[in-house]
Amino acid sequence: MDQNLSQYKIFYEVAKAGNISKAAKELFISQPAISKSISKLEDNLDVALFTRNSRGVQLTEEGKLLFHHTKTAFEALNRGELELKRVKDFNIGHLRIGVSNTLCKYILLPYLKGFIEKYPHIKITIESQSTSHTVAMLEQQQIDLGLIAEPSNRRPLLFNPVMEIQDIFVTTNAYLENLYLREGKKADLFQTGNILLLDKNNMTRKYIDEYLNENQIIPNQLLEVTTMDLLIEFAKIGLGIGCVIKEFVQDELDKKELIEIPMISGIKKRTVGFAYNPATVSTAMEIFFEAMQKAGIRG
């Protein structure tokens, strides 16, 4: 666009008013300045935009064509300004969150319920996916937040901790009693038992594999599943000894539906929180973190 935007604005207002003096009052510009701007625009476009008469001005055919396009453009700008005002006045915004199915169910959803009740105008998009995919999307600025276990190397991301989680091995009393009856009281559970783990693509599985390798624990019989929910359910029906997150089975432990297998060397706790790229911080994200702190969630 070769012309100054203000010239199109003046043209638009004159065309709407059909009178230079009315447009001058609307724009707080003198009539001579408006006439000069219109003449300059006509010269630059090499067309006549108005015909003058005693009652004011009237659009030429070329002027009608230009007015159609400027009307569309300025109405779009007005809508944009109104949208920005709505964002400011009603805390409207958009949050794109990446999270695994497990963390979404046990951590994100309970928190979002209260957040949405308080900020109903903030649009939220959930990308349910693996942690590695979430991290990649954060780095590429395709999402705003990622609920993940704190990575060892998180550059260029920042991290707001939410809670600590503890990985443990659990099973049922019945499974343990039957295993000892079959294999003897001194049986090595990891050699004789059916060990239930998440599949190898899962970040939790990688963390547990490191723990097993460091402690020279080599499971003999493995059953791999794709989700933590399935792993918990399989452990509850006595299919084997499952590695689960303690905080997500606390009710089952309290009710004795599951029992924790004591380990010689405890698995180090992990921190779960919201990772984000500092380049994508928005008002909606600031509101989200502020609400977290008010709700008593670490951050």
Secondary structure, DSSP 4 states (H G I P E B T S, - for coil): --S-HHHHHHHHHHHHHTSHHHHHHHHT--HHHHHHHHHHHHHHHTS--EEEETTEEEE-HHHHHHHHHHHHHHHHHHHHHHHHHHHHHHT-EEEEEEE-HHHIIIIIHHHHHHHHHH-TTEEEEEEE--HHHHHHHHHTTS-SEEEEEPPS--TT-EEEEEEEE-EEEEE-HHHHHHHHHHH-TT--HHHHSEEEEE-TTSHHHHHHHHHHHHTT---SEEEEES-HHHHHHHHHTTSSEEEEEGGGSHHHHHTTSSEEEP-SSPPPPEEEEEEE-GGG--HHHHHHHHHHHHTT---
